[in-house]
Amino acid sequence: MYTHECPPLSLNLQADEVTCCMMCEAKFTLMKRKHHCRKCGKVMCAKCTRKRIPLPNQGFDNAVRVCDECVSARSNSRDSRQQSRQASRARGSATIPFSAS
């Protein structure tokens, strides 16, 4: 077992072995309960898993608890795809010749 109160994130631990939030390192107590991010599986406190989003690719059609990191990653991924589509459209419209018949 590890000697630190909060284990390093690289350890593959069972939920009952985790003693503190894997994001903010707040210690779990009877009042500060453990929650799992349904996207990444990390064990975190309620403050770090406030958001809820649907994850249809993982079988969650209704909104489920996810961590702030996964929400940010999803937003960044969505923004990147949107920017890529806009750039493709801009390139496409500039390279398509117009022919008047």
Order of alpha helices (4+ residues) and beta strands (2+ residues): beta-beta-beta-beta-alpha
